[in-house]
Amino acid sequence: MNSRRAGQRSRWLGALVLLSAVAATDPIPWPGGTAPTATEIDAEVSAADELYARERADEFLEAAERGEDSEHIYVTQSDIDAGLYDLARLFRFGDSIFEHQFRVEDGLGAGPDPRIRRAQDGVRGGLDTFSCAGCHSVGGPDGAGSAAQDAFLEGDGRHLSTGNARNPPSVLGLGFVQALGVEMTGDLQRARDAAITKALEQGAPETIALTSKGVSFGALTAHEDGTVDTSAVEGVNEDLVIRPFGWKGEGARLRRFIEAAARIHFGIQAHTLALGDQTTPDPAHLGNGPWYDPDADGKQHELEEGSLTATAVYLTLLELPQTLPPFDAGLRDRWARGSATFDAVGCSECHARTLTLLSPLWTEMPDTTNGPGVKVNLFGDGDQPRSLGNVELYSDLKRHDMGAALADPSPSESGVPASVFLTRPLWGLAETAPYLHDGRAPTIRSAIEAHGGEATASRDAFMALSEEDQRNVDVFLHSLSRAPHLRVPR
């Protein structure tokens, strides 16, 4: 896709001398396949240089004429419905929104006093940053966040100890994660509905195992009166909706994830929320202002529905993390042994290596219009590299109890118990330190050691390994990375 980071998304060799070597006749190792040709490198560098110049020009225009930059984040859903933008244009809009530094004139803040606070103030959230990219940059564009970028959710607005710490995860590959969640939800709900039908027909209870893509979610019993006993359901809400976003598994759709993040972190209220406030006022989350301006800051339409759609499309089209084994033959052997040991100690029981996506077709549907939605082919559209269906996610998209030592200090509005978290996908792991939901672990090994609860047996099995075998697992996990990119510094 053509974006401000097209040059950054192109392949790199890390130094000009190696870039020159690519064009030479002697082959050199290249992660994931064939090295780019000199012509390809020239094209990528030219594109990066052009985009850099355009972005700098936009900065000067904003300096000369206040509000100029906000035009890059304004997209109406009616224009999207009318087909005025192709995927590449929507990607650029979403890219601009992700990078945009929100300010007072955009509606920044959760009221008339837009001051930064580290500890958020209850479910309303609080202004703790200015842009998405400002907290998602570790390991490269659209990456994770440092420990200093932790958010402290649902606190008292003053003390960090009252908030639930959340380290920003990488946002690569989220289009596939969203689609996998939808397919798994469909599997579970169809099984439930079939059990209800059978119980009604036979006049007796019907108990079924709930599985999807090789992942067990416990069991349920449908009764002959149409009621369902979900007491044996595991790792998912009673509605059987897989929610793959958020450390606790709170969100099922990217547009809702974006909508909530803008409200919580920037105090930017999407117009979809304002429309909902018109019929169902929600002062706890939005404020006591009029429905068209719930936070009473004098700004309406702070984030258009079309901007939500563009950002969701942008995230859907981002590249997927990759497995990049080491070049060295000796390290490659240790990598292979570490991969086998990862399975042997039980890590892959929760961090499932692969989930298979059956359909490549995704339609990003609007909330308030009857538009046709934006159609995406996940296997072919968007930034490379991608997948053709076997998604190496290293997660079962299921919640697990991780033990008291990892539990949040405060109850969560989601209702998910304090010690329960969604299995974090491990793809891209090497580029996303620090680790765990609150960023407490500086290394992969320290993150493994902190596992408890349902992961205790696997952790203990890992700790019982020889030092060499433990390091082999670490070598393997360090191959879960992202494709190398050319970066043009600003």
WOWODA-V638057 format. One record per residue. N is the residue number from 0. SS is DSSP state (a for helix, b for strand, c for the rest). NEAR is the number of other C-alpha atoms within 12 Angstrom. D_FIRST is the distance of its C-alpha to the first C-alpha in Angstrom with 1 decimal. Layout:
n:N ss:SS near:NEAR d_first:D_FIRST
n:N ss:SS near:NEAR d_first:D_FIRST
This chain:
n:0 ss:c near:34 d_first:0.0
n:1 ss:c near:31 d_first:3.8
n:2 ss:c near:37 d_first:6.1
n:3 ss:c near:37 d_first:9.6
n:4 ss:c near:38 d_first:9.2
n:5 ss:a near:34 d_first:6.8
n:6 ss:a near:32 d_first:10.4
n:7 ss:a near:33 d_first:11.5
n:8 ss:a near:33 d_first:9.2
n:9 ss:c near:35 d_first:10.5
n:10 ss:c near:39 d_first:13.9
n:11 ss:c near:32 d_first:17.1
n:12 ss:c near:27 d_first:20.8
n:13 ss:c near:19 d_first:22.2
n:14 ss:c near:14 d_first:24.3
n:15 ss:a near:15 d_first:24.6
n:16 ss:a near:12 d_first:27.4
n:17 ss:a near:22 d_first:25.4
n:18 ss:a near:25 d_first:22.5
n:19 ss:a near:23 d_first:25.3
n:20 ss:a near:23 d_first:26.6
n:21 ss:a near:28 d_first:23.5
n:22 ss:c near:21 d_first:24.5
n:23 ss:c near:15 d_first:28.0
n:24 ss:c near:11 d_first:29.7
n:25 ss:c near:11 d_first:30.6
n:26 ss:c near:16 d_first:28.2
n:27 ss:c near:20 d_first:27.2
n:28 ss:c near:20 d_first:26.0
n:29 ss:c near:24 d_first:22.3
n:30 ss:c near:25 d_first:21.1
n:31 ss:c near:22 d_first:20.1
n:32 ss:c near:18 d_first:20.7
n:33 ss:c near:13 d_first:20.6
n:34 ss:c near:30 d_first:19.9
n:35 ss:c near:31 d_first:17.5
n:36 ss:c near:24 d_first:19.4
n:37 ss:a near:22 d_first:20.3
n:38 ss:a near:15 d_first:18.4
n:39 ss:a near:21 d_first:15.1
n:40 ss:a near:29 d_first:16.1
n:41 ss:a near:22 d_first:17.0
n:42 ss:a near:19 d_first:13.8
n:43 ss:a near:30 d_first:11.9
n:44 ss:a near:28 d_first:14.7
n:45 ss:a near:20 d_first:14.8
n:46 ss:a near:27 d_first:11.3
n:47 ss:a near:30 d_first:12.2
n:48 ss:a near:25 d_first:15.5
n:49 ss:a near:21 d_first:14.4
n:50 ss:a near:25 d_first:12.3
n:51 ss:a near:24 d_first:15.3
n:52 ss:a near:19 d_first:17.7
n:53 ss:a near:17 d_first:16.1
n:54 ss:a near:24 d_first:16.2
n:55 ss:a near:17 d_first:19.8
n:56 ss:a near:16 d_first:20.7
n:57 ss:a near:24 d_first:19.7
n:58 ss:a near:22 d_first:21.9
n:59 ss:a near:16 d_first:24.7
n:60 ss:a near:17 d_first:24.5
n:61 ss:a near:19 d_first:24.8
n:62 ss:a near:13 d_first:27.8
n:63 ss:a near:12 d_first:29.4
n:64 ss:c near:13 d_first:28.8
n:65 ss:c near:17 d_first:28.7
n:66 ss:c near:23 d_first:26.3
n:67 ss:a near:20 d_first:23.8
n:68 ss:a near:29 d_first:21.1
n:69 ss:a near:30 d_first:21.7
n:70 ss:a near:22 d_first:20.5
n:71 ss:a near:31 d_first:16.9
n:72 ss:a near:35 d_first:17.6
n:73 ss:c near:32 d_first:19.7
n:74 ss:c near:33 d_first:18.5
n:75 ss:c near:32 d_first:21.2
n:76 ss:a near:33 d_first:21.2
n:77 ss:a near:23 d_first:23.2
n:78 ss:a near:25 d_first:20.5
n:79 ss:a near:34 d_first:18.0
n:80 ss:a near:27 d_first:20.9
n:81 ss:c near:17 d_first:21.5
n:82 ss:c near:18 d_first:18.1
n:83 ss:c near:17 d_first:17.3
n:84 ss:c near:26 d_first:13.6
n:85 ss:c near:25 d_first:11.1
n:86 ss:a near:36 d_first:8.5
n:87 ss:a near:26 d_first:5.8
n:88 ss:a near:28 d_first:8.9
n:89 ss:a near:42 d_first:10.0
n:90 ss:a near:39 d_first:7.2
n:91 ss:a near:37 d_first:8.2
n:92 ss:a near:38 d_first:11.7
n:93 ss:a near:41 d_first:11.6
n:94 ss:a near:38 d_first:10.4
n:95 ss:a near:34 d_first:13.3
n:96 ss:a near:41 d_first:15.6
n:97 ss:a near:39 d_first:15.1
n:98 ss:a near:30 d_first:16.0
n:99 ss:c near:37 d_first:18.6
n:100 ss:c near:29 d_first:22.2
n:101 ss:c near:36 d_first:24.2
n:102 ss:c near:26 d_first:27.6
n:103 ss:a near:26 d_first:30.8
n:104 ss:a near:22 d_first:29.9
n:105 ss:a near:35 d_first:27.0
n:106 ss:c near:35 d_first:29.6
n:107 ss:c near:40 d_first:29.3
n:108 ss:c near:40 d_first:32.0
n:109 ss:c near:45 d_first:34.0
n:110 ss:c near:30 d_first:36.8
n:111 ss:c near:21 d_first:38.4
n:112 ss:c near:18 d_first:38.5
n:113 ss:c near:27 d_first:34.9
n:114 ss:c near:23 d_first:35.8
n:115 ss:c near:25 d_first:34.0
n:116 ss:c near:31 d_first:35.7
n:117 ss:c near:32 d_first:34.9
n:118 ss:b near:34 d_first:36.8
n:119 ss:b near:38 d_first:35.6
n:120 ss:b near:31 d_first:38.2
n:121 ss:a near:29 d_first:38.6
n:122 ss:a near:32 d_first:36.2
n:123 ss:a near:36 d_first:35.4
n:124 ss:c near:41 d_first:33.4
n:125 ss:c near:43 d_first:33.3
n:126 ss:c near:38 d_first:31.4
n:127 ss:c near:36 d_first:30.4
n:128 ss:c near:38 d_first:27.2
n:129 ss:c near:35 d_first:25.1
n:130 ss:c near:31 d_first:21.4
n:131 ss:c near:39 d_first:19.3
n:132 ss:c near:29 d_first:17.9
n:133 ss:c near:29 d_first:21.5
n:134 ss:c near:36 d_first:22.4
n:135 ss:c near:32 d_first:19.3
n:136 ss:c near:26 d_first:19.0
n:137 ss:b near:31 d_first:21.4
n:138 ss:c near:29 d_first:19.9
n:139 ss:c near:33 d_first:16.7
n:140 ss:c near:39 d_first:14.1
n:141 ss:c near:39 d_first:14.4
n:142 ss:c near:38 d_first:17.6
n:143 ss:b near:36 d_first:21.2
n:144 ss:c near:34 d_first:24.0
n:145 ss:c near:31 d_first:27.1
n:146 ss:a near:27 d_first:30.6
n:147 ss:a near:24 d_first:31.0
n:148 ss:a near:31 d_first:28.2
n:149 ss:c near:34 d_first:29.9
n:150 ss:b near:40 d_first:30.5
n:151 ss:b near:42 d_first:34.1
n:152 ss:b near:43 d_first:34.0
n:153 ss:b near:35 d_first:36.9
n:154 ss:b near:30 d_first:39.3
n:155 ss:b near:23 d_first:42.1
n:156 ss:c near:27 d_first:40.1
n:157 ss:c near:19 d_first:42.1
n:158 ss:c near:19 d_first:42.4
n:159 ss:a near:23 d_first:39.7
n:160 ss:a near:20 d_first:42.0
n:161 ss:a near:24 d_first:41.9
n:162 ss:c near:32 d_first:38.1
n:163 ss:b near:38 d_first:36.2
n:164 ss:b near:34 d_first:34.0
n:165 ss:b near:36 d_first:30.3
n:166 ss:c near:34 d_first:28.0
n:167 ss:c near:39 d_first:24.3
n:168 ss:c near:42 d_first:22.5
n:169 ss:c near:43 d_first:19.0
n:170 ss:c near:44 d_first:16.5
n:171 ss:c near:43 d_first:14.3
n:172 ss:c near:42 d_first:14.5
n:173 ss:a near:41 d_first:16.1
n:174 ss:a near:43 d_first:14.8
n:175 ss:a near:48 d_first:17.0
n:176 ss:a near:49 d_first:19.7
n:177 ss:a near:43 d_first:20.0
n:178 ss:a near:38 d_first:20.3
n:179 ss:a near:42 d_first:22.8
n:180 ss:a near:37 d_first:24.8
n:181 ss:a near:32 d_first:25.1
n:182 ss:a near:32 d_first:26.3
n:183 ss:a near:37 d_first:28.7
n:184 ss:a near:32 d_first:30.0
n:185 ss:a near:24 d_first:30.7
n:186 ss:a near:27 d_first:32.6
n:187 ss:a near:36 d_first:34.8
n:188 ss:a near:29 d_first:35.5
n:189 ss:a near:21 d_first:36.4
n:190 ss:a near:27 d_first:38.7
n:191 ss:a near:37 d_first:40.4
n:192 ss:a near:27 d_first:40.9
n:193 ss:a near:26 d_first:42.4
n:194 ss:a near:33 d_first:44.7
n:195 ss:a near:29 d_first:45.8
n:196 ss:a near:25 d_first:46.6
n:197 ss:a near:23 d_first:48.5
n:198 ss:a near:25 d_first:50.5
n:199 ss:a near:20 d_first:51.5
n:200 ss:a near:17 d_first:52.6
n:201 ss:a near:16 d_first:54.6
n:202 ss:c near:16 d_first:56.0
n:203 ss:c near:19 d_first:55.3
n:204 ss:c near:23 d_first:52.6
n:205 ss:b near:29 d_first:49.6
n:206 ss:b near:28 d_first:48.0
n:207 ss:b near:30 d_first:44.7
n:208 ss:b near:26 d_first:42.4
n:209 ss:b near:34 d_first:38.9
n:210 ss:b near:29 d_first:36.2
n:211 ss:b near:32 d_first:32.6
n:212 ss:c near:29 d_first:30.6
n:213 ss:c near:23 d_first:33.5
n:214 ss:b near:32 d_first:33.8
n:215 ss:b near:28 d_first:37.1
n:216 ss:b near:37 d_first:37.3
n:217 ss:b near:27 d_first:41.1
n:218 ss:b near:29 d_first:43.1
n:219 ss:b near:34 d_first:44.3
n:220 ss:b near:31 d_first:47.5
n:221 ss:b near:32 d_first:47.7
n:222 ss:c near:27 d_first:51.2
n:223 ss:c near:21 d_first:53.1
n:224 ss:c near:20 d_first:53.0
n:225 ss:c near:23 d_first:49.2
n:226 ss:c near:20 d_first:48.6
n:227 ss:b near:30 d_first:46.4
n:228 ss:b near:24 d_first:47.3
n:229 ss:c near:25 d_first:44.2
n:230 ss:c near:17 d_first:46.1
n:231 ss:c near:21 d_first:45.0
n:232 ss:b near:28 d_first:41.3
n:233 ss:c near:29 d_first:39.4
n:234 ss:c near:38 d_first:36.1
n:235 ss:c near:43 d_first:35.0
n:236 ss:c near:31 d_first:36.4
n:237 ss:c near:25 d_first:39.1
n:238 ss:c near:21 d_first:36.7
n:239 ss:c near:34 d_first:34.9
n:240 ss:c near:34 d_first:31.5
n:241 ss:c near:39 d_first:29.2
n:242 ss:c near:39 d_first:27.6
n:243 ss:c near:41 d_first:25.2
n:244 ss:b near:40 d_first:24.2
n:245 ss:c near:39 d_first:26.5
n:246 ss:c near:39 d_first:28.8
n:247 ss:c near:39 d_first:31.4
n:248 ss:c near:36 d_first:29.3
n:249 ss:c near:30 d_first:29.6
n:250 ss:b near:30 d_first:26.4
n:251 ss:c near:31 d_first:25.2
n:252 ss:c near:39 d_first:22.3
n:253 ss:a near:38 d_first:19.3
n:254 ss:a near:37 d_first:20.2
n:255 ss:a near:31 d_first:23.7
n:256 ss:a near:30 d_first:22.6
n:257 ss:a near:41 d_first:20.7
n:258 ss:a near:34 d_first:23.7
n:259 ss:a near:32 d_first:26.2
n:260 ss:a near:37 d_first:24.4
n:261 ss:a near:43 d_first:24.2
n:262 ss:a near:42 d_first:27.9
n:263 ss:a near:39 d_first:29.2
n:264 ss:a near:44 d_first:27.5
n:265 ss:a near:42 d_first:27.2
n:266 ss:c near:48 d_first:29.7
n:267 ss:c near:51 d_first:27.1
n:268 ss:c near:49 d_first:28.2
n:269 ss:b near:43 d_first:25.9
n:270 ss:a near:36 d_first:27.6
n:271 ss:a near:38 d_first:27.7
n:272 ss:a near:39 d_first:30.0
n:273 ss:a near:37 d_first:32.2
n:274 ss:a near:25 d_first:32.6
n:275 ss:a near:23 d_first:33.7
n:276 ss:a near:26 d_first:36.1
n:277 ss:a near:20 d_first:37.7
n:278 ss:a near:13 d_first:39.2
n:279 ss:c near:16 d_first:39.3
n:280 ss:c near:22 d_first:39.8
n:281 ss:c near:22 d_first:38.4
n:282 ss:a near:24 d_first:39.9
n:283 ss:a near:20 d_first:39.4
n:284 ss:a near:31 d_first:35.6
n:285 ss:a near:41 d_first:35.1
n:286 ss:c near:29 d_first:38.4
n:287 ss:c near:22 d_first:41.4
n:288 ss:c near:25 d_first:40.1
n:289 ss:c near:24 d_first:40.0
n:290 ss:a near:29 d_first:37.5
n:291 ss:a near:28 d_first:35.2
n:292 ss:a near:35 d_first:35.2
n:293 ss:c near:41 d_first:36.2
n:294 ss:c near:41 d_first:36.0
n:295 ss:c near:28 d_first:38.1
n:296 ss:c near:29 d_first:36.2
n:297 ss:c near:23 d_first:36.3
n:298 ss:c near:30 d_first:32.6
n:299 ss:c near:27 d_first:31.4
n:300 ss:c near:32 d_first:28.1
n:301 ss:c near:42 d_first:26.7
n:302 ss:b near:44 d_first:23.5
n:303 ss:c near:38 d_first:22.9
n:304 ss:a near:37 d_first:22.3
n:305 ss:a near:42 d_first:19.2
n:306 ss:a near:43 d_first:17.9
n:307 ss:a near:48 d_first:18.7
n:308 ss:a near:50 d_first:16.8
n:309 ss:a near:45 d_first:13.6
n:310 ss:a near:47 d_first:13.9
n:311 ss:a near:43 d_first:14.8
n:312 ss:a near:50 d_first:11.7
n:313 ss:a near:45 d_first:9.6
n:314 ss:a near:46 d_first:11.9
n:315 ss:a near:45 d_first:11.9
n:316 ss:c near:47 d_first:8.3
n:317 ss:c near:45 d_first:8.9
n:318 ss:c near:40 d_first:10.1
n:319 ss:c near:42 d_first:13.8
n:320 ss:c near:41 d_first:16.5
n:321 ss:b near:33 d_first:18.4
n:322 ss:b near:33 d_first:22.1
n:323 ss:c near:29 d_first:22.8
n:324 ss:c near:32 d_first:26.6
n:325 ss:c near:25 d_first:28.6
n:326 ss:c near:18 d_first:29.3
n:327 ss:c near:13 d_first:33.0
n:328 ss:a near:12 d_first:35.1
n:329 ss:a near:14 d_first:37.4
n:330 ss:a near:21 d_first:34.6
n:331 ss:a near:21 d_first:32.9
n:332 ss:a near:20 d_first:36.3
n:333 ss:a near:28 d_first:36.5
n:334 ss:a near:32 d_first:32.9
n:335 ss:a near:25 d_first:34.1
n:336 ss:a near:24 d_first:37.3
n:337 ss:a near:32 d_first:35.5
n:338 ss:a near:31 d_first:33.2
n:339 ss:a near:24 d_first:36.4
n:340 ss:a near:30 d_first:38.1
n:341 ss:a near:34 d_first:35.3
n:342 ss:a near:24 d_first:36.3
n:343 ss:a near:21 d_first:40.0
n:344 ss:c near:28 d_first:40.3
n:345 ss:c near:23 d_first:38.6
n:346 ss:a near:34 d_first:35.3
n:347 ss:a near:31 d_first:33.3
n:348 ss:a near:26 d_first:35.6
n:349 ss:c near:36 d_first:33.4
n:350 ss:c near:32 d_first:30.4
n:351 ss:c near:30 d_first:29.8
n:352 ss:c near:33 d_first:27.8
n:353 ss:c near:28 d_first:26.0
n:354 ss:b near:32 d_first:25.6
n:355 ss:b near:29 d_first:24.8
n:356 ss:c near:29 d_first:22.4
n:357 ss:c near:25 d_first:24.0
n:358 ss:c near:22 d_first:21.7
n:359 ss:c near:27 d_first:18.0
n:360 ss:b near:25 d_first:18.1
n:361 ss:b near:30 d_first:17.4
n:362 ss:b near:25 d_first:18.2
n:363 ss:b near:38 d_first:17.7
n:364 ss:c near:28 d_first:21.0
n:365 ss:c near:32 d_first:22.4
n:366 ss:c near:27 d_first:25.6
n:367 ss:c near:23 d_first:27.8
n:368 ss:c near:19 d_first:27.0
n:369 ss:c near:13 d_first:27.4
n:370 ss:c near:22 d_first:23.9
n:371 ss:c near:19 d_first:22.4
n:372 ss:c near:29 d_first:19.5
n:373 ss:b near:35 d_first:15.8
n:374 ss:b near:29 d_first:15.5
n:375 ss:b near:31 d_first:13.0
n:376 ss:b near:26 d_first:13.6
n:377 ss:c near:40 d_first:13.3
n:378 ss:c near:30 d_first:14.1
n:379 ss:c near:23 d_first:11.5
n:380 ss:c near:29 d_first:8.6
n:381 ss:c near:36 d_first:5.9
n:382 ss:c near:37 d_first:5.8
n:383 ss:c near:29 d_first:8.8
n:384 ss:c near:31 d_first:11.7
n:385 ss:c near:30 d_first:12.7
n:386 ss:c near:33 d_first:16.2
n:387 ss:c near:22 d_first:18.2
n:388 ss:c near:24 d_first:20.5
n:389 ss:b near:23 d_first:22.5
n:390 ss:b near:37 d_first:20.9
n:391 ss:c near:32 d_first:22.4
n:392 ss:c near:39 d_first:22.7
n:393 ss:c near:33 d_first:26.2
n:394 ss:c near:34 d_first:27.3
n:395 ss:c near:42 d_first:29.5
n:396 ss:c near:50 d_first:28.1
n:397 ss:c near:45 d_first:31.8
n:398 ss:b near:40 d_first:33.9
n:399 ss:b near:36 d_first:36.6
n:400 ss:b near:29 d_first:39.4
n:401 ss:c near:35 d_first:38.9
n:402 ss:c near:20 d_first:42.3
n:403 ss:a near:19 d_first:44.1
n:404 ss:a near:19 d_first:42.9
n:405 ss:a near:32 d_first:39.3
n:406 ss:c near:29 d_first:40.2
n:407 ss:c near:33 d_first:39.1
n:408 ss:c near:23 d_first:41.9
n:409 ss:c near:25 d_first:41.6
n:410 ss:c near:22 d_first:41.2
n:411 ss:c near:29 d_first:37.8
n:412 ss:c near:22 d_first:37.4
n:413 ss:c near:21 d_first:35.6
n:414 ss:c near:16 d_first:38.9
n:415 ss:c near:27 d_first:37.6
n:416 ss:c near:26 d_first:40.3
n:417 ss:c near:28 d_first:40.0
n:418 ss:c near:30 d_first:39.8
n:419 ss:b near:36 d_first:37.3
n:420 ss:b near:45 d_first:33.6
n:421 ss:b near:36 d_first:30.7
n:422 ss:c near:38 d_first:30.1
n:423 ss:c near:39 d_first:27.4
n:424 ss:c near:48 d_first:24.7
n:425 ss:c near:44 d_first:25.2
n:426 ss:c near:40 d_first:21.8
n:427 ss:c near:38 d_first:20.6
n:428 ss:a near:40 d_first:24.2
n:429 ss:a near:35 d_first:24.8
n:430 ss:a near:38 d_first:22.3
n:431 ss:c near:43 d_first:23.5
n:432 ss:c near:38 d_first:27.1
n:433 ss:c near:33 d_first:29.3
n:434 ss:b near:38 d_first:29.9
n:435 ss:c near:43 d_first:31.3
n:436 ss:c near:42 d_first:31.0
n:437 ss:c near:33 d_first:32.7
n:438 ss:c near:32 d_first:31.5
n:439 ss:c near:27 d_first:35.1
n:440 ss:b near:23 d_first:34.4
n:441 ss:c near:22 d_first:33.4
n:442 ss:c near:22 d_first:33.1
n:443 ss:a near:31 d_first:32.3
n:444 ss:a near:30 d_first:36.0
n:445 ss:a near:21 d_first:37.1
n:446 ss:a near:29 d_first:34.8
n:447 ss:a near:32 d_first:36.4
n:448 ss:a near:29 d_first:39.8
n:449 ss:a near:31 d_first:39.2
n:450 ss:c near:37 d_first:38.6
n:451 ss:c near:24 d_first:41.5
n:452 ss:a near:23 d_first:42.5
n:453 ss:a near:25 d_first:41.1
n:454 ss:a near:32 d_first:39.6
n:455 ss:a near:24 d_first:43.0
n:456 ss:a near:21 d_first:43.9
n:457 ss:a near:29 d_first:40.7
n:458 ss:a near:28 d_first:41.0
n:459 ss:a near:21 d_first:44.6
n:460 ss:a near:23 d_first:44.0
n:461 ss:a near:34 d_first:41.4
n:462 ss:a near:23 d_first:44.0
n:463 ss:c near:16 d_first:46.7
n:464 ss:c near:20 d_first:44.8
n:465 ss:c near:14 d_first:45.9
n:466 ss:a near:14 d_first:44.2
n:467 ss:a near:18 d_first:42.7
n:468 ss:a near:27 d_first:41.3
n:469 ss:a near:33 d_first:39.8
n:470 ss:a near:26 d_first:38.1
n:471 ss:a near:30 d_first:36.8
n:472 ss:a near:36 d_first:35.1
n:473 ss:a near:33 d_first:33.6
n:474 ss:a near:35 d_first:32.3
n:475 ss:a near:35 d_first:30.7
n:476 ss:a near:44 d_first:29.1
n:477 ss:c near:33 d_first:27.7
n:478 ss:c near:34 d_first:25.7
n:479 ss:b near:33 d_first:23.6
n:480 ss:b near:36 d_first:20.9
n:481 ss:c near:39 d_first:17.2
n:482 ss:c near:38 d_first:15.5
n:483 ss:c near:33 d_first:16.4
n:484 ss:c near:32 d_first:14.1
n:485 ss:c near:32 d_first:14.9
n:486 ss:c near:27 d_first:15.7
n:487 ss:c near:27 d_first:16.7
n:488 ss:c near:15 d_first:19.4
n:489 ss:c near:14 d_first:20.1
